[in-house]
Amino acid sequence: MERKVFQLGDVVLMKKNHPCGSNEMEIIRMGMDIRIKCVGCKHSVLVPRAKFEKNMRKVLRSANNMSALDSEGGPSNIEE
């Protein structure tokens, strides 16, 4: 089985929904445990790495892609 690749700042899709109804989570801390923040209600949860890797489906938005858009003046850079 292929190891899932994720990093700090990624937004990932989880198998189970958070009680607020959203299943998108942002990774805000990594180590033996992973702290994820719900994109819907901003609640954070500390999950053991093994359980996180088991329950993660895929990476929706990578932190690398988002920072590349910022430096190029992409959608997240608002200029008037």
C-alpha positions in Angstrom: 0.0 0.0 0.0 1.3 3.5 -0.9 2.1 5.8 1.9 0.0 9.0 1.9 2.0 12.2 1.4 0.8 15.3 3.3 2.4 18.3 4.9 1.7 21.3 7.2 -0.9 23.6 5.8 -2.6 21.1 3.5 -6.4 20.8 3.3 -7.3 17.1 3.3 -10.6 15.2 2.8 -11.4 12.8 5.7 -13.5 9.6 5.5 -15.9 10.7 8.3 -17.6 14.1 8.6 -17.0 16.4 11.5 -20.2 17.0 13.6 -20.7 20.4 11.8 -21.1 18.5 8.5 -17.7 19.3 6.8 -15.2 16.6 6.0 -12.4 19.0 4.9 -9.6 19.6 7.5 -6.5 21.7 7.5 -3.3 20.3 9.0 -2.0 22.8 11.5 0.5 20.7 13.5 2.6 17.6 12.7 4.5 15.2 14.8 3.6 11.9 16.4 0.1 13.4 16.6 -1.5 15.5 14.0 -3.6 18.6 14.9 -6.3 19.3 12.3 -8.7 22.2 12.1 -12.2 21.9 10.6 -12.6 24.1 7.5 -16.3 24.5 8.3 -16.4 25.5 12.0 -12.6 26.1 12.8 -12.6 23.6 15.7 -9.3 21.8 16.1 -8.7 18.1 17.0 -5.5 16.3 18.0 -5.4 12.8 16.3 -2.7 10.1 16.5 -0.7 9.9 13.2 -1.7 6.3 12.5 -5.4 7.1 12.9 -5.1 10.2 10.8 -3.4 8.3 8.0 -6.1 5.6 8.1 -9.0 8.1 8.0 -7.5 10.6 5.4 -8.8 10.1 1.8 -6.8 12.6 -0.2 -5.1 16.0 -0.2 -7.5 18.6 -1.7 -5.3 21.7 -1.6 -1.6 21.5 -1.0 0.2 24.3 1.0 2.9 24.4 -1.8 0.2 25.3 -4.4 -1.3 27.9 -2.3 2.0 29.7 -1.5 2.9 29.6 -5.3 -0.4 31.4 -6.0 0.4 34.0 -3.4 3.8 34.8 -4.9 2.4 35.1 -8.4 -0.4 37.4 -7.4 -3.0 34.7 -7.8 -6.6 34.6 -6.4 -5.5 35.0 -2.7 -3.6 38.2 -3.4 -6.1 41.1 -3.5 -4.9 44.3 -5.1 -7.0 47.4 -5.8 
